[in-house]
């Protein structure tokens, strides 16, 4: 209740504080970077896939890579 009494005794102080918060909040929102990640020219995804008992040659034959422009897609052959 002390803050309510203080606000009633000093209304201009609280109005100035509210305007200051509004201005500083707007400035900080405008200056904050929108993207925190670095620019990457080519997106890349890595997949780790284990098949116990599968020979490396068989594993290489089961996975194919499809390239379309800058995008690489990994598909499993059946």
Helices and strands as residue ranges (DSSP letters): H 2-9, H 11-31, H 56-62, E 63-68, E 71-76
